[in-house]
């Protein structure tokens, strides 16, 4: 009974705790319940259900940590290291941070990496140790700002004499670029243009440069603008008139304008929305087969791809025969969600069975809507097992384990 009470109380958010709940948490903590001790430490740091008190937060987190609650390791390590809520003690701070890092705590790993790389807190600088802990953090693609850490590792391996390693530099640069970090994408583009650590490949360089531009890289924008001006000068007036008159505008395989005999795609800018500053565009292969239909922000209307063209709202894609494949919800060029309609449920199932997380999540949600909880639980579990955060939330919120026998 006591354990059930503990689980119930600790599952309540700090802001939702009543005075009675607070007293129960305190009592459990005083009786030695490690989870209650950790929760009480959170409450004293948060300062919403009880008055903020870093000394008491440290006291209860330390009690919790000494009983093996790994989430407390980083907290007291940081407080020791910075002298928050307790007397500053670098040695004890490093001890608890390392203990948390070895348990896989990302915050502890990133802080240790920073300490050793910068000699922070009068700790002797140790590049090898710093890189080691940064790598531990960067190995998990779902962590906050992981792409930035992956980019930092790429720079360390390419610039720091103590750890120079071109192969590792390119490995982390690719990881950073694939996870959407604009600087990583720009540097990878330059690497392809120069054949630096990767085979020279102008096409790949352009692809990554366009992605970097779409993610806000000013360096990529500057280089692309120079290239676009060089390639598009003969077509600019023709282009402006074509947009105005809703005529065909031809593009080659990348993003610049061209003559019809060089084109792979063409666009028709059908309607402009003054309020949203978006064009309704229909994109076709050169043989006239529809490629996609969607809205595009006015500030980049010469781009070929939806992610670089800053598509907004729903973009519908078609196959080479002109049959509808699926729709994608974009917000300012970011792919928010793949959307399947009822006619494409079979296609969604096929993709889901192949491991497509979006399709698994779609089928799971549709089954839950239809009150088919068993099938819904089946597909949500599939997505959850691949690490999808939305699936994890649905699994817990709807208690779907009840239906997954």
N, C-alpha and C positions, 0 to 999 in steps of 0.2 A: 504493500500500500504506500509506504514511504517513497519507494522508487517511482511509482506511478505519479505521485504528487510532485516529485522532483521534475520528472519529464514534462508534466503539464505546465508547471511554473516557468521552467527554463525555455519553453517554446513560445512564451508570450513576449512580444517586443517590449523594449524598455519603456516606451511611451505608454503602453497599454496597461502597465502594472498599477493596480490599486494599492492603497496604503496597506491593506490587509495582505496582499500578495508580497509587498516589499518586506514586511515583517516575517513572512514565511520563508522567503529566500534568505534573509539574515539568519534566521534560526537554523535552517539547514546548513548554511555556511559555518556557523559556530559549532554545529555538531560534527563537522568534518567532511561534509559532502563536497567533493572536489568541483563538480559542475556548478553547484550553487556558489562556491567561492569565486569561480571564474566569472559567473554572471554578476555577482556583487561588485567585482572589480570593474566590470563594464559600466555598471550603474554609476559608480563614483567618478569614472572618467567622463561619461556622457553628461552627467549633471542635470538630467531632466526629471527623473523620478526621485532622486536624492540630491542634496547639495554636492557640487563638484568638489572632489577631494583627492588629489593625486597621491598623497601619502597613504590613504586608506585603499585606493585602487591598487597601489603597489603591494601593500600588505596582503590583500586577498588574492591577487594574481600570483604572488610568490607562494602562498599556501597551496594554491591550485597547481602551480608548476611542480612543486615538490612532491605532489601526488601523481605526477605524470601527465597532466593535461597539456598536450603539446601546443595548443593555441596560445597558452600563456608564456611559452618560452620566449618568443619574439618580444612580447610586451615588456617583460621584466628585463630582458637583455637590453632593449632600447633605453628603458628608464635608468638602468645602471650606467649605461654608456654615456647618456646625456645628463645624468644627474637630475632626473625628473621624479619627484615623489620619494626620492631616497638620495643618500650621499653618492656622488659620482664615483664609480669604480670601473675603470676600463677593463681590467682583467675579468671581473665577474660578468660585465656586459658581453665581452667576447665569448665567454663560456656559454652563456644562455643563448646568445645569437647562433653560435655554432651548433648547439644542441637542437635548436629549432630548425636550422638549415639542414641538418642531417636527417631530420624528420620530414623534409620536403617542403617546409614553409617558404613560400616564395618571397615574402617580405624580408625574412631573415637572410635568405640567399642574396637578394639584391643589396641589402644594407651591408653585409659582409664584403661583397664585391666592391662596393663603393669605398668602404673603409680602407681596404688593402690597396686599391688602385690609386687612391689619393692621399694615403697616409693620414687619413682623417682622425682627429682626436689624439694626435701624437703617437698613433700606432705606426710602427715601421712599415714603410711602403713595400708591398710585395706583389709585383705584377702577376706572377704565376698564380698566386692564391686568388687575387682579384678576378682574373680571367676564369679560373676554375668555378668560382661561385656565380659569376655572371652566366657562364654556360649552363650551370645547373638551373638557373632561373629561365634562361632562354629556350631550354629544351621543351618547355610546355607551351604550345602555341596558343592556348586559350587564356593565358595570363594577361593582366592589364599591361598595356604599353610594351608587350613582348617584342614587337617588331622594332621598337626603338633600341632595346637591349641587343637584339640581333645585329642591328646596324652598328652599334658601338663595338661589338665583338669583331665585326668585319674590319672596322678601322684599326682596332688594336692589332689584329693579325697582319694588317698591311703596313702599319706605320711604326709600331713599337719594336725596337731592335731585340728586346728580350724574348719576344714571342712571334717573330716574323714567320708567317706560314701562308703562302699565297692560296693554297687549296682550301684551307680553313676560312680564309678571308672571303673567298668567292662563295663557299658554302653558306656562311652566315649572311652574306649580301643577298643571295638568292632567297633565303628564308625571309629576310626582312622585306624584300620586294614582293614576294608572294603573299605576305601578310598585310600588304597595302601601305607600307611606309614610303612616303614620297621621296625622301632622300635616298633610301635604299634603291628605289626604282630608277632614279636619275643616275646614281653611281653605277648601277648594273648596266644601264644603257651606254654610258661612257666606256665601260669595260668592253662591251661588245663592239663599239665603234673603233676602239684602239687595239682590240685583240689582247687585252691585258688580263691574263688568268683564265680566259675563255677564248675559243676560236673566234676570229673576226666574223661578225655576222651583222650586216647593216640592217636587215629586216628585223631581227630580234632587238637590235638597238632602238629602232624607231618605235616598235611596239612598247618597250619599257619606257621610252621617253614620253610617249603619248599617255601612258598610264600615270606617270609621275606628274604630268601637266594636269590631268584630270583630278589628281589628289592635292593640287595647289602648289606644286614646286615652281618657284619663280625662275630658277635656273633652266628648268625644262621649258617653261613658257618663253623665255628669251631665245633659246635655241630654236624652238619650233617656229616662233614668229619670224626669225631670220630666214628659215627654210621656206616657210609658207610664202613670204613676200617674194623670194627668188623664183619660186615655182608658179605663183598665181598671178603675177603682174599682168600677163596678157589676158587673163580671164575675169579680172575683177569687175569691170563695167558690165560685161556680159552676164556675170553672176548676179549683180544687183538687179539688172533688168529682168532676169529669169525669175528671181524671187518675187519681184513686184507683180509679174504677169503670170505667176504660178506655172512656169514652164519647167521642162526637165533641166536638172543641173547634174553634170556628169563628174564622177570621181574615179580616181584610180584605186589600187588596192589598199592605199593607206588613208590619207585624210586630205590630200590637196586636189584642187580642181584640175580638169583635163578636157581634152577634146573627146568627142564621142568614140572615135576609133581607138582610143587608149583606155576607155572606161571599163570598169568591172561592175560598178553600181551607178544608179542615178536616183535622185531625190526629186520629189515634188513638194514644195512648201505650200500646202493647200489653204491654211487659214491661220491668221495671227490673232492671238488673244491679248488685247491691250492691257487688261487688268493683271494677268499672270505673266505677261511678257514671254509667252511660249508660242511656238509654231506647232501646228498639227502637220506632221510630216509622214509621207508614205515613201518607203524606200524599196527600190526594185533592183533585181539583177538585170544585167544589160539586155537579157532576152525578154524582159517584161514581166517575169515572174515576181510576185510580191515577196519582199524579204521581211520587212517589219513596218508596223504602223505605231506611231506614238507621238507624244509631246516632247519638245526639246526647248531648253532655255535659249533665249535670244543671244546670250553672250558667247556662244560657241557653236553656231549653226553650221559650220563647215566640217565638223567632225563626222567620222564614219560610224564609229561604234557608240552604243548607248552609254557606256560608262564614261567615255571621254566627251560625249556630246551633251553631258548633263541632262539626260532624259528626266522628265518629271511626269508623275502619274503612271498610268498603265501602258506598257509597250507590248504589243502582241506580235509574236514571231510565227513564221510560216515555214513549211518545208519547201523543197525544190519543186514540188508539184503544186504549190499554192494552197496546201491544206494547213489549217491552223494546228500548230504544235502546242503552244502554251503561251501564257501571258506572264509578264514580269512587272511587279510593282517597283518603280524607281522613285527615289526622292533625291533630287539634285545629283543625279548620276550614280547614286548608290543603290545596288540591288537589294531591295528590302525583302521581297518575298516572291517566290514562284507561285503562280495561281493556275490551278486546273479547274475546268468546268466539268459538269456532270458527264458530258460526252467523252471527256478524256480521262474518266476514272480508271478505265482499263490501262491506259498509258501510264497513269500515275502508279498503279499497282505494279506494273512491269518494272518501272524505275525503282520503286520501293523495294522490290524483291532483289534488285541489283545493288541495293545499299544506299540509294539516294536519300539523304536525310530529309530534304524538303518534301519529297514525295511521301516518305514515311509519316512525317508530321502532318501533312495535309490529310492523308487517309485516316490517321488517328483522330484528328479533330472532327472530320466529317462523320466518322462512326460515333463519336461522342454526341454530336448534334442529333444523330438519329437514335440516340439512347441505346446503341449497340456497344455496351461498355466492354464486353469481352474482346471484341475485335479492335475497339479503340485502344484498349490497354495493350494489345499485342503490338500494334504499330508504334504507339508512343514509347513502349519499352525498347523497340528496335532503335529508334532515334536516340533515346536516352543512353543506350549502351554505346553509342558513338560519340557521346559527350555533349549532345545538344542541350543547351541551358533551358530553352523553352520546354523541351520534352521533360526535363527533370522537374520543372515547376508544375507542369500538368500532372505528372505522375504523383507528386505529393499532394497537390491541391485537391485532386479528385480521388485520392487514395486508391489508385488504380491497381495496386498490388492485390486488392481484394478480388479482382476479376481475372488475374493472370495466373491461372493454375497450371 
